[in-house]
Amino acid sequence: MLKNKCFEFLSCPIDGSDMVSLGKSVCCVNKHSFDVSKEGYINMLTSDKRFKQKIGDVKDMLLARSNFLQSGYYNFLSEEINKIAIRYLQNNNNKDGCILEVGCGTAFYLKRLKDNIDNDLKKEFCYFGTDISKEAIKISAKKYKDINFIVADTYFKIPIKNKTVKIILNIFSPRNPEEFSRLLDDKGIIITVIPNENHLNELIEKFGLVKVEQEKKKHLMDALDGQFDKIEDYNFTKKISLKSNSIIDLIKMGPSYKCLNDKKIINIKNMNKNLLEVTASFNILVFVSKSR
Ligand SMILES: C[S@@+](CC[C@H](N)C(=O)[O-])C[C@H]1O[C@@H](n2cnc3c(N)ncnc32)[C@H](O)[C@@H]1O
């Protein structure tokens, strides 16, 4: 259930007005109402967009992602994200605000960031995770009671008030520059993570998987260029050694999910009796608004 003090950050996805809690639902002054689920999340997709909640990641992908991330292989990435966020908050520790992950999936990075901020800065913020997949939000809301979860479409309206967000995490998920610009407070930052072109290349070659999009960074820069300046840019690469179960989870949680049939799974298990060394390679970019 949304914490009381976090209600002040919510806004109606239809008309942008303030929201109040009515217990099992939240409602705006113009009577647009959204149900609060028994797990405590709010589905704020408007009725004409509800079909979209089936567009995001499906349960099988989410469980694979959760397994894989909980095994710790990408902890190094989460630690780098946290360092950037904490450094930023230390230098801009002014007024209250919220921290948002769009397309949060199983909220692995958001939860680790929250725990890190709680421990190191002893400062309370409101944390929001949004995703278009109702299944993702349901799994996350069951697991992390100290974060507020909302089903919302990044390409439409993210139901949070203008200029209230200190940090937007945008990790391997879609982005919407107009919405990001509306949400960020004057000093706010976007921390974006994309895979580098050599990310998982051993797996891609060995099992014929979907390749990382060429020029991904250029497309990202082109998309954000009008409204944001890039202020930091880091590359991190690490070799990770994977057993076949983790390989299967890693394939299932990503864009090659659909090419993983039973035959391929048996193949992976047979081909891979030993550990397989795989390159994990990420680009973290930090952006601020040009109009700040
Ligand atoms: C590759 S996953 C990344 C999840 C999480 N950020 C992480 O790194 O663990 C991409 C996520 O974006 C979500 N997504 C896809 N399209 C979306 C949209 N239009 N609005 C919100 N979320 C979306 C998917 O459901 C999925 O959970």
The ligand as a Gaussian input file, in Angstrom:
#p B3LYP/6-31G(d) Opt

LIG

0 1
 C       14.620000      -5.496000     -19.984000
 S       13.391000      -5.209000     -18.778000
 C       14.300000      -4.260000     -17.572000
 C       13.694000      -4.317000     -16.203000
 C       14.512000      -3.628000     -15.091000
 N       14.770000      -2.258000     -15.392000
 C       15.806000      -4.381000     -14.896000
 O       16.821000      -3.966000     -15.483000
 O       15.796000      -5.398000     -14.179000
 C       12.372000      -3.970000     -19.546000
 C       11.122000      -3.647000     -18.729000
 O       10.416000      -2.582000     -19.380000
 C        9.022000      -2.867000     -19.327000
 N        8.342000      -2.107000     -20.391000
 C        8.309000      -2.366000     -21.731000
 N        7.579000      -1.428000     -22.370000
 C        7.149000      -0.548000     -21.418000
 C        6.360000       0.647000     -21.440000
 N        5.870000       1.133000     -22.584000
 N        6.128000       1.278000     -20.280000
 C        6.610000       0.807000     -19.100000
 N        7.366000      -0.315000     -19.016000
 C        7.642000      -0.977000     -20.156000
 C        8.945000      -4.385000     -19.457000
 O        7.712000      -4.903000     -18.996000
 C       10.144000      -4.823000     -18.626000
 O        9.802000      -5.052000     -17.275000

